[in-house]
Amino acid sequence: MEEGVVTKRGRLRKKYLPAMYLDTSVLVDYWLAGGTEVHGSDLTRTERDTYVETEDPVATVAKVIINAERDFEKIRQIRRRICGGESGITCVVTPLSLIELIEWYADSEFKAAVAEATGLTYIHRRGKKQIGEYLRRTLEWYGEEGDTKRSEDKRISSGLEHLVRATMFDPSFAVTDGLAGLLLVDIINFKLSIYKVWSDLLWHAYLQIGLSDLMHVVVARHLGCQYVASFDSDFRRLFDCCGDRIGMTLVSDPDEILDVLLEKAGAITTTQ
């Protein structure tokens, strides 16, 4: 974590305010936007029909189609503005979102690899527990294979090795590329008391807000964030009912996030 980001009490320092907390639903889209290299909006219809720059033309066309989706293009704009330092606000990621991002990454990459290699698209219907079991088995076999390779001095990468590499989250890539422009923040001096549950969080739970979502909100408030960004409908239900007590503003779609970035950037320009 960048030194001096938070105070001893665990709150963001003033130079990082105002701040927007990104939950995992937003973080995943931010990550995906960084991996799209083909700009569908920049291509003419003729170019879309003939664009086959990569070895896999189907993958290229798929990227063009996805990029043409309005909401995803908004995410791309959000990412470009944040990475370019044109947001006027600090976008914050904590270990909570990182853990869920890693979980999502392993699940989605494993499913994609299996479906592409075998054509067994039913893998996409498997739940987290089953995928977790597949991944456990993969690591177990990979460990056994590693022992054999070391004893036989085999240096050729196997299918298992490729699969593990494909599904294993790379922190170095995340920091330099996937999460570029975002501020990674430790959670320190955080306290969650029984009294807090009775006096405040009882209503969150009553509204059927899951523990993970609840913790995102509590940690965002602990850091001193002004905004919480989430595409999860549970957040909208919570803020509609308890927004005044929460004391932060929810931005729940790409247009709202972009509006905040533009507003804060404009405020900085005005004061300069």
C-alpha positions as CSV (number, residue, x, y, z in Angstrom):
1,M,0.0,0.0,0.0
2,E,1.1,3.5,-0.7
3,E,2.7,5.0,2.4
4,G,0.7,7.7,4.2
5,V,-2.6,6.9,2.5
6,V,-4.5,6.6,5.7
7,T,-4.2,8.1,9.2
8,K,-3.5,6.1,12.3
9,R,-7.3,6.0,12.8
10,G,-7.6,4.3,9.4
11,R,-9.2,7.2,7.6
12,L,-8.1,8.5,4.2
13,R,-5.8,11.5,4.4
14,K,-7.3,14.8,3.2
15,K,-5.2,14.9,0.0
16,Y,-7.1,11.7,-1.1
17,L,-10.5,13.2,-0.6
18,P,-13.1,13.3,-1.9
19,A,-13.1,9.5,-2.5
20,M,-15.3,7.0,-4.1
21,Y,-15.3,3.4,-2.9
22,L,-15.6,0.7,-5.6
23,D,-17.3,-2.5,-4.7
24,T,-16.6,-5.7,-6.6
25,S,-19.4,-5.3,-9.1
26,V,-17.8,-2.1,-10.4
27,L,-14.2,-3.4,-10.0
28,V,-14.9,-6.4,-12.2
29,D,-16.2,-4.2,-15.0
30,Y,-13.2,-1.8,-14.5
31,W,-10.9,-4.8,-14.8
32,L,-12.6,-6.1,-18.0
33,A,-12.6,-2.7,-19.6
34,G,-8.8,-2.7,-19.3
35,G,-8.5,-5.9,-21.3
36,T,-10.5,-4.7,-24.4
37,E,-8.2,-3.6,-27.1
38,V,-10.6,-3.3,-30.0
39,H,-12.7,-0.1,-30.1
40,G,-16.0,-1.0,-31.7
41,S,-17.2,2.7,-31.7
42,D,-14.0,3.7,-33.6
43,L,-14.7,1.2,-36.5
44,T,-16.9,1.8,-39.6
45,R,-19.3,-0.9,-40.6
46,T,-17.0,-2.0,-43.4
47,E,-14.1,-2.2,-40.9
48,R,-16.3,-4.2,-38.5
49,D,-16.9,-6.7,-41.3
50,T,-13.3,-7.1,-42.3
51,Y,-11.4,-6.5,-39.0
52,V,-9.4,-9.7,-38.5
53,E,-6.2,-8.3,-36.9
54,T,-5.8,-11.1,-34.3
55,E,-5.3,-14.8,-34.9
56,D,-8.8,-15.5,-33.7
57,P,-11.3,-13.4,-35.8
58,V,-14.2,-14.6,-33.7
59,A,-12.6,-13.2,-30.6
60,T,-12.0,-9.9,-32.4
61,V,-15.6,-9.6,-33.6
62,A,-16.9,-10.5,-30.1
63,K,-14.9,-7.7,-28.6
64,V,-16.3,-5.3,-31.2
65,I,-19.9,-6.4,-30.3
66,I,-19.3,-6.1,-26.6
67,N,-17.6,-2.7,-26.9
68,A,-20.6,-1.4,-28.8
69,E,-22.8,-1.9,-25.7
70,R,-23.6,1.5,-24.3
71,D,-22.9,0.7,-20.6
72,F,-19.6,-1.0,-21.4
73,E,-18.5,2.0,-23.4
74,K,-19.3,4.1,-20.4
75,I,-17.1,1.9,-18.3
76,R,-14.3,2.4,-20.8
77,Q,-14.7,6.1,-20.5
78,I,-14.6,5.9,-16.7
79,R,-11.4,3.9,-16.8
80,R,-9.8,6.2,-19.3
81,R,-10.6,9.2,-17.2
82,I,-9.4,7.6,-14.0
83,C,-6.2,6.3,-15.5
84,G,-5.6,9.7,-17.1
85,G,-5.9,11.5,-13.8
86,E,-9.0,13.4,-15.1
87,S,-11.5,12.2,-12.5
88,G,-11.0,14.8,-9.7
89,I,-11.8,12.1,-7.1
90,T,-9.8,9.2,-5.6
91,C,-11.3,5.8,-6.5
92,V,-10.6,3.4,-3.7
93,V,-10.2,-0.4,-3.6
94,T,-9.7,-2.3,-0.3
95,P,-8.8,-5.9,0.4
96,L,-12.5,-6.8,0.5
97,S,-12.9,-6.0,-3.2
98,L,-9.6,-7.6,-4.1
99,I,-10.5,-10.9,-2.4
100,E,-13.8,-11.1,-4.3
101,L,-12.0,-10.0,-7.6
102,I,-9.6,-12.9,-7.2
103,E,-12.4,-15.3,-6.5
104,W,-14.3,-14.0,-9.6
105,Y,-11.1,-14.2,-11.7
106,A,-10.4,-17.9,-10.9
107,D,-14.0,-18.9,-11.5
108,S,-14.4,-17.1,-14.8
109,E,-11.0,-18.0,-16.2
110,F,-11.5,-21.7,-15.3
111,K,-14.9,-21.8,-17.0
112,A,-13.6,-20.0,-20.1
113,A,-10.6,-22.4,-20.4
114,V,-12.7,-25.5,-20.0
115,A,-15.4,-24.4,-22.4
116,E,-12.9,-23.4,-25.0
117,A,-10.8,-26.6,-24.7
118,T,-13.6,-29.1,-24.5
119,G,-16.7,-27.4,-25.8
120,L,-18.5,-28.3,-22.6
121,T,-20.5,-25.1,-22.1
122,Y,-22.4,-26.6,-19.2
123,I,-19.4,-25.7,-17.1
124,H,-20.9,-22.2,-16.9
125,R,-23.8,-23.5,-15.0
126,R,-21.6,-24.9,-12.2
127,G,-21.8,-23.0,-8.9
128,K,-18.9,-21.7,-6.8
129,K,-18.6,-24.8,-4.6
130,Q,-18.2,-27.1,-7.6
131,I,-15.8,-24.8,-9.4
132,G,-13.8,-24.6,-6.1
133,E,-13.6,-28.3,-6.1
134,Y,-12.4,-28.4,-9.7
135,L,-9.7,-25.9,-8.8
136,R,-8.7,-27.8,-5.7
137,R,-8.3,-30.9,-7.8
138,T,-6.3,-28.9,-10.4
139,L,-3.9,-27.7,-7.7
140,E,-3.5,-31.1,-6.2
141,W,-2.7,-32.7,-9.5
142,Y,-0.4,-29.8,-10.4
143,G,1.5,-30.4,-7.1
144,E,1.9,-34.1,-7.8
145,E,3.0,-33.4,-11.4
146,G,5.6,-30.9,-10.1
147,D,7.2,-33.5,-7.9
148,T,7.4,-35.8,-10.9
149,K,8.8,-33.1,-13.2
150,R,11.5,-32.1,-10.7
151,S,12.6,-35.7,-10.2
152,E,12.7,-36.3,-14.0
153,D,14.1,-32.8,-14.8
154,K,11.3,-32.0,-17.3
155,R,11.2,-28.4,-18.3
156,I,8.3,-28.5,-20.8
157,S,5.1,-26.8,-19.5
158,S,2.2,-29.2,-19.2
159,G,-1.5,-28.6,-19.7
160,L,-2.0,-28.5,-15.9
161,E,0.7,-25.8,-15.6
162,H,-0.9,-23.7,-18.3
163,L,-4.3,-24.1,-16.6
164,V,-3.0,-23.0,-13.2
165,R,-1.3,-20.0,-14.7
166,A,-4.4,-19.1,-16.6
167,T,-6.6,-19.2,-13.5
168,M,-4.1,-17.8,-11.0
169,F,-4.5,-14.0,-10.3
170,D,-1.3,-12.1,-10.9
171,P,-0.8,-9.3,-8.3
172,S,2.0,-7.6,-10.4
173,F,-0.3,-7.3,-13.4
174,A,-3.1,-6.2,-11.2
175,V,-1.1,-3.3,-9.7
176,T,0.5,-2.1,-13.0
177,D,-2.3,-2.7,-15.4
178,G,-5.6,-4.3,-14.3
179,L,-6.2,-1.9,-11.4
180,A,-4.3,1.1,-12.9
181,G,-5.5,4.4,-11.6
182,L,-7.1,3.0,-8.5
183,L,-5.9,3.6,-4.9
184,L,-5.3,0.3,-3.0
185,V,-5.9,1.0,0.7
186,D,-5.4,-1.1,3.8
187,I,-8.1,-1.4,6.4
188,I,-6.6,-0.6,9.8
189,N,-8.0,0.2,13.2
190,F,-11.4,-1.0,12.1
191,K,-13.8,-1.8,14.9
192,L,-17.1,-3.6,14.6
193,S,-18.9,-3.8,18.0
194,I,-22.0,-5.6,19.1
195,Y,-23.5,-2.1,19.9
196,K,-22.9,-1.1,16.3
197,V,-24.9,-4.1,15.2
198,W,-27.8,-3.3,17.5
199,S,-27.9,0.4,16.8
200,D,-27.2,0.5,13.1
201,L,-26.4,-2.7,11.1
202,L,-29.6,-4.4,12.4
203,W,-31.5,-2.6,9.7
204,H,-29.0,-3.5,7.0
205,A,-29.4,-7.2,7.9
206,Y,-33.2,-6.8,8.1
207,L,-33.2,-5.6,4.5
208,Q,-31.5,-8.9,3.5
209,I,-28.2,-7.2,2.7
210,G,-25.5,-9.9,2.6
211,L,-22.5,-9.7,4.8
212,S,-20.1,-8.9,2.0
213,D,-22.1,-5.9,0.8
214,L,-22.7,-4.8,4.4
215,M,-18.9,-4.8,5.0
216,H,-18.2,-2.8,1.9
217,V,-20.5,0.0,3.1
218,V,-19.1,-0.1,6.7
219,V,-15.5,0.0,5.5
220,A,-16.2,2.8,3.0
221,R,-17.6,4.9,5.8
222,H,-14.7,4.0,8.1
223,L,-12.3,5.3,5.4
224,G,-14.3,8.5,5.0
225,C,-15.4,8.0,1.5
226,Q,-18.1,10.4,0.2
227,Y,-19.4,8.0,-2.5
228,V,-20.0,4.3,-2.9
229,A,-20.1,2.9,-6.4
230,S,-21.9,-0.4,-6.9
231,F,-24.1,-2.0,-9.6
232,D,-25.6,-4.4,-7.1
233,S,-29.3,-3.8,-6.6
234,D,-29.0,-4.7,-2.9
235,F,-27.1,-1.4,-2.5
236,R,-29.9,0.6,-4.0
237,R,-32.4,-1.0,-1.7
238,L,-30.2,-0.3,1.3
239,F,-29.5,3.3,0.4
240,D,-33.2,4.0,-0.5
241,C,-34.2,3.0,3.0
242,C,-31.1,4.0,5.1
243,G,-29.2,6.5,3.0
244,D,-29.5,9.4,5.5
245,R,-28.1,7.2,8.3
246,I,-25.3,5.8,6.1
247,G,-24.1,9.3,5.3
248,M,-22.7,8.6,1.9
249,T,-24.0,8.9,-1.7
250,L,-24.6,5.8,-3.8
251,V,-23.7,5.8,-7.5
252,S,-25.3,2.8,-9.0
253,D,-24.8,2.9,-12.8
254,P,-22.1,4.0,-15.2
255,D,-23.8,7.3,-16.1
256,E,-23.9,8.3,-12.4
257,I,-20.2,7.4,-11.9
258,L,-19.2,9.3,-15.0
259,D,-21.2,12.3,-13.8
260,V,-19.4,12.4,-10.5
261,L,-16.0,12.1,-12.2
262,L,-16.9,15.0,-14.5
263,E,-18.3,17.1,-11.8
264,K,-15.3,16.7,-9.5
265,A,-12.9,17.2,-12.4
266,G,-14.7,20.4,-13.3
267,A,-14.6,21.6,-9.7
268,I,-10.8,21.2,-9.6
269,T,-10.5,23.1,-12.9
270,T,-12.6,26.0,-11.6
271,T,-10.5,26.4,-8.5
272,Q,-7.2,26.4,-10.3
